[in-house]
């Protein structure tokens, strides 16, 4: 699990309402399998469903490269998005989208989803995979995510031999959004 979701899970564990805030984590050495792809677009997200009493009914972790799976027990137990409204199931999703080059992901949501917060960062990634530069270029919503340049700098991207020692540029869009569904 990358710094992004570990930070979201740590923040969710200490809150009673849905919030995209992320607590800072100590940097750790990333194994090659934990390194993020810098050459192609990707996304990953965690979606939690709770009933009107606040009981978690489901937790899904999805990625553009690995598909979808139920959250493991530790991940699911650490998320507490708060109570739903009477007669409604509530889903809260934390997502990040990576767009290499100058192609910015618009951060569009599906019909029925309500934006809680969005943050867009412009990144410069060195040939060694480290973040050389980061700037938040846009925020939106009532609760922009706290996953910011300080957090993204803790991430490690795969070093690209084909980059020829030059830095890559990219955008990272971080979203938090909710959705409610009526139950019979």
N, C-alpha and C positions, 0 to 999 in steps of 0.2 A: 504494500500500500504506500502511496506517495505522500509527501508532506501535506499536500492539499487536503486529502481526505482524513489523514490523521489529525490535522488541525481542526477540521470541521467536526469530527467525532469528539474530540476533546471539548470543544465549545458546546456541542449539543448535550454532552453529559452534564454540564453545569447549568443549563437553561431549562425553563419550563414552557417556553413559547418558541415557535419556529423563528430561527434567526440565522442569517448567513455568517455570523461573526466567527472568527477562527482564533483560537489561542495560539500564541507563538510556541514553537517547539524547538528543542535543541537540535542543531544539525547533526546528521549521522552520515556515515559512509554508505553510499548507495552501491549495491551490487549491480553488476552489468544488467541483470534482468529488471532492476528497478529504475534504470535510466530511461528517460523519456525520449521519444522519437523527435528529431528536429527537422527531418527532411520531408515529411508528409503531414497532412492534416489528420487530427485525431480528436476524440472527445472521450470523457468518462463522467459518470454520474452515480449518485446514490439517491434512491427514492424510498421514502418511508411512508407507510400507510398506517393511520391510527383511526380507531373508532371514536364515537362521541364521548366515551369515558376516558379517552386517552390511552387505551390499551393498544399496543403495537400489533397490527394485523399482518404486516409484511415489511420486508426490507430487501431491496434489489440493488445490486451493484452491476453496472453495465459499462462496457467500453466498446469503442468502435472496432477494436482489434480482436477482443476475446468474446464478444457476445454478452449474454446476461446470465446472472446466477443469483441465487439467494445469498444475502449477506451471511458471513459466518457468525457463529453464536456471539463471539466477543464484539464484533462490529454492531450487530443488531442490538445487543444489550446496552451499548454505549450511547445509543441515540434516543433522545426523549423530546420529540417535537411538540409536545403539549396536547391538550384536549381538543377534540373536534366539536363542532356545533351539533345540537340535538338533531338526530335524523340524518347526519352527514358523515361520510368518511372523508378524512383529510389526507392529502398526499403532499409531502414537502420534498422538493428535489434540489440537490446541490450539484452543480455541473460546471465543468470547465471545458473549453474548446480551444484547440491550438490550431493556428493558421500560419503556415510558413510564408515568407515573402511579404508582398504588399497586399495580399488577398485577405481582407478582414472578414471574419465571420460576423454576420449581422446580429447574431444573438436573438433571432426570432424564436418565439415560443409557439406551442401548439394552441389551437383554439380552446378556450376555457382555462388556460393557465394564467395565473396572476403573478406578475413580476414583484418580487420582494426586494431584489437588488441586483445590480449588474456593474461590473468593473471591467474595463478594457485596458490592457497593458501592452505597450510596445517594447519588444525584447531585442537585445543584441546578444547572440549566442556565439561564444568563441569556438574555434576549431577543436578545442579540448573538451567541449561540452558544458563549460561553465557559463553562467550568465555574466556578461561583461557590462551590460547596461539595461536599465528597466525604467519605464516612465508610465504612470497611469495617465491615459489620454482621454478617458471618459468614464463617468459613473452615472447611474440612474437608479430610481427606486427609492423607497423610504428607508431601506436598510442595505446600503451598498456593502458587499462582502469585505471583511477585514483581511482576506487573503490578498496581499498587496505585494509590492516589489520586495520588501524584506523577506516575505515568505517564499516567493518564486525564486529568489537568489539561493535558497537552500536546495533547490532541485538540481539534478544533474542530468544533462542530456547526453545522448550517445555522441561520441566524437566521430566526426565524418572525415574519412581519409580523402574523399572526393572534394572536400571543401577547399583543399589546397592551402590550408593555413589562414583562410579568410573567415571573417565572422559572418554569421547568418542573421537575418532579421526576421522577426515573426510577431504575431499578435496572440495574446492569451486573453480570452473572454471568460470571465467567471460569473456564473449566474446562480441565483437562488430564487425559486419560484414555487407557488403552491397551486393546488387544484382541489376542489371539493366535488363530491358525488353524492347524490341522494341514495338512500337505502330504503327498501320497501318494508 
